[in-house]
Amino acid sequence: METVGYDLAIIAEGYESDQEVWEAIRDRPGFAVIDSYAVPSRQSTSIVIGGPDFRIEGLYLEDESMEPIRLRARDPHGATFEITVIGVLDQTAGFNFAMITSQSTLDKALPEPLVPTQYYVDLADDVDPQVAGAALESAFLEYGLETVDQVQEIKDAQASQRAIEQLLLGFLTLGLIVGVAALGVISSRAVVERRQQIGVLRALGFQGSMVSWSFMIEASFVALLGISLGAGLALIPAYQMISDLASDVPGLTFQVPWGSIALVVGLAYGMALLATYLPSRQAARVAPAEALRYE
């Protein structure tokens, strides 16, 4: 209770901060905080904690404060006791479908002590979770202890999401390649369609390198314009989405990955110039007499 880092979405009247709520739960038996899944939202009506007969009425997640709520709770053995809810956990808290109170509250309210079924172990930075888990399971083998690496559990739960992100990234990469190839095709067609104009320029004294550079500059303008529009149209909705989520997720800020953007921009621009290089060299080799022979 002294080092808890979970924020509260709603605190009861009479309490000025989250810390005061946690201190009240620690020092005064009979108080608790409840998970956000037990409180309805004006944006969503799904309530999944406590079964179909349990509802918190007159309180919504969007409210800034609440009156203390008196509840009757029942332990797994059937014993009942009354408890006062003075706060609602933030949606980012890691305790889903739970009501959190102090050990002194349970000792005072229940005739028999509840046996803990979960323990949270904080490992040092240089300790391998797999090695530590195997050692704990071996030491507490007679109690049937099973260890779970929470970080790995989160990664496994996000595996499907990462797969979808990789799929989208693959489609975006394919689109980038197709766009660069299209720019190369446009440059090749420009050389063919502007053959007479190129002949006129060469007849007026333009060197081959000057003609080549004109095509490269034209392709650079098109590529940079497309890259700028793409980056801008990506950053604007991303900023709006993060701004909307920041009101519900404390500490969430919009950060632009300039390094990744610079890498993608440089790669796209380089590929665009490479796709235009060969057609520009072909334009530089156009002979004036052959280009102006036919109208």
N, C-alpha and C positions, 0 to 999 in steps of 0.2 A: 504493500500500500504506500510505502514511502518513495518508491522508485518507479511507480507505474507510469507508462508513457502513452497510454491510450487516452485520446481526447473524448469529450462528451459532446454529443450533438445538442442535447437539451439538459439544462440543470434546473433543479427545483427552486422555487421562490425561497428567499432567505439565504441563498448561497451565492457568493460573488464569483467563484472560480471553480475550475475542475478540481484543483487541489483540495479545496474546502470540502467538496463532496467525498473525495477519497479518504480524507482524514475523518470525516463523520462516520463513514462505513467502518473504518479501522477502530475508532475509539468508542462508538456507540452501537451496541448490538441491536439488531432489528432493522437496519437500513441496507439497501441494495441498489444496484443499477441494473437495468435490463437492456437486452440487445435491441438493436434498431429493427430487427425483423418482427418484433412484437408490436411495433407502432405503425399505424397506417400512414400512408403518404397521400397528399392531394394529387400526386402525379401517377401513383400506382395503388391498386386496391388489393394486391396480393399479401396475405398474412399467413405465414406458414408455421409459426411457432405456437406450441401449446395446444394444437388440435383445433377442431372446428368450433369448440365451445369457448375458446379464449379470445377475447377482444379487448383492446385498450380503446376506450371511447372518450371523445372530447379532446384528444391529443393527436397532433400530426408532426411528422418529422420536420416540417418547415417552421414550426413554432420556435420562438426564442426562449421561452420559459414554460414551466409547468407547475401545477400544484402537486405536492406529494401524494402518491397513489398508494392506498392500502390494499394489499393483496393477501390471499390465502394460498400458501404453497403446500405441496405434498411431496415427501421424499419417496424414493423407490420402495420403501417398506410400508408405505401407507400412512405414516405419521404426518399430521398437518400442523402448520404454524403460520402465524401472521407476520408479514414483513412489509416495510414501507419503501417504495421505489422513489428515489430522489434524483434520478438521472437516467438518461438514455445514451448508450454508447454510440460513438460515431460509426458511420457505415464502413469506415476503413479498419475498424478494430477486428482483430483476428478471432474473436469468440462468437461464432454463429450459433443461434438458437440457445442462448444461455441467459441466466440471471446470476450476477456475481455479488456475493456477500462475503462477510468475514468468517473466519473459523469460529470466533467467539459467538457469533449469531447462531451457527449450527449447533455448537456445544450446548448453548442455553435452550434452544428450541426443541431439539430432538432427544428422545429417550436413549437412543443408541448412537454412538459415533459412526459417521459415514466413513467407509474405507476409501481412501483416494485410489483412483484407477489410472490417473495420468500424472506424470511428472515431467517438468520441462527442465532440461539440462543445458546450461550455457557452457559451451566449450571454449577453450583458449584458441587464439588465432592460429597457432601452429599445430593444432590437433586435427587429424583426419577423422571425419564423422564416421566413416565405415569402420575404422579400427576401433574407435571409442565405442561404437554401437555393439560390435562383436564382443568387446571386453565386458561391457555391461550385461549383455545377454548371458555370457558365460558365468559371470559372478552371481547373477540372480536367476540361474537356470531353474532352481526348484520352485520359484514363484511364477514361472512362465512369462518372464519379462520379454516384451517385443519392442525393439527400438525403431524409430522412424526418423529419418533425416527430413526435417521440414523444408529445408531449402530444395532438396531433391524432389520432394512431393510437389512443391510449387512449380518447379521446372517441368515435371511430368504432366501436371495439370494444364500447363501452358503449351504443351507440345503441339496440340492440334491447332492452336492459334498461331504458333510460329510456322506451322506447315502452310496455313492459309496465307500468311505474310510472305513466305518464300514463293508461293505460287503467284501472288500478285506481283512480286518483284520480278519473277521470270517473265510475266506478261509485259511489264513495263520495259524490261531489257529488250525483249523481242520488238516492242514498238520503237525503241530507240534505234535498233539496228535497221529496221524497215525504213524509218525516217531518214537515216543517213544514206541508205541505199537509194531511196527516192531522190535525194539531193544529188547523188552521183548521176542518176539517170537524167535528171533535169539538165545538169551541166553537159552531159553528152549530147542531148538533143539540142541544146543551145549552140554547141559548136557546129552541128550540121545545119541548123536553120539559119545561123548567122554567118554562113560561109562567105557570102558576098560582102557583108559588112566588115568581116575580118580582112578580106582582100583589099577593100578600100582603105582601111586603116594601115595595112602594110604598104600599100602603094603611096600613102601620104607620108611614110617615113617611120611608122611605128615599128619598133623592134619586136622580135618574137617574145622576149621576156616581158615587154610591156603588155602585149596581148594576153599573155599567160597570167600576169598579175591582175589584169582587169577581171578575168573570170574568178580568180581566187578572192578578190575583194568583194565581188558580187555574192559569191557563196558564203563568205564570212558574214556579210550583212544578214543574209537570210538565216544562217545558223544561229548567230547571236540574237536575232530577233525572236526566233523560236525558243531558244534556251531561256531568254529573259521572261517571255510570256509563261513558259512552263513553270519556271521557278516561282514567279509571282503568284500564279494561280494555285500553286501548291501551298505556299506559305500563308496566304490570306485565309483559306478555310481552316488550316491547321491552327492558326492563331485564334480564330473564332471558337473552334471546338475546345481548345485548352482554356480559353477564357470562360466558357460556359461551365466546364468541369471544375474550375478552380473554386467556385462558390461551394461545391459539395465536397471537394477533396482538399483538405488543408495542406499547405506547403507545395501544391502543384503550381509550377511556373512554366511559362513558355520559353524554351531555349532553342535557338536555331543551331543546327549542326553545321557550322560553316565549313569545317574540314571535309565532311562528306559531300556537301553541296559543291565545294570547289573541285573535289575529285571527279564528280559526275559531270560537271560543266566542262572541265578540262578534257575529260575523255570524249564527251560528245563533240566538242569543238575540234579536237584533234582528228576524230574519225571523219567529221564533215570535210575538213581540209584534205584529208587523205583521199576521200572519195572524189574530190574535185580536182586533185592534182593531175591525174592522168588525162581527163578531158582538156584541162588547160594546156598541158604539154602538146596535145594533139592540135589545139588551136594555134599554138605558137609555130607549128611546122607547116601551116597552110601557106602555099605559095601564092603570091598576088596574081600572077598571070593565069594560073589554073582557076582561081576563085572568080576572076572577072571575065573568063572566057565566054560564059553563057549568062544571059540575063535571066 
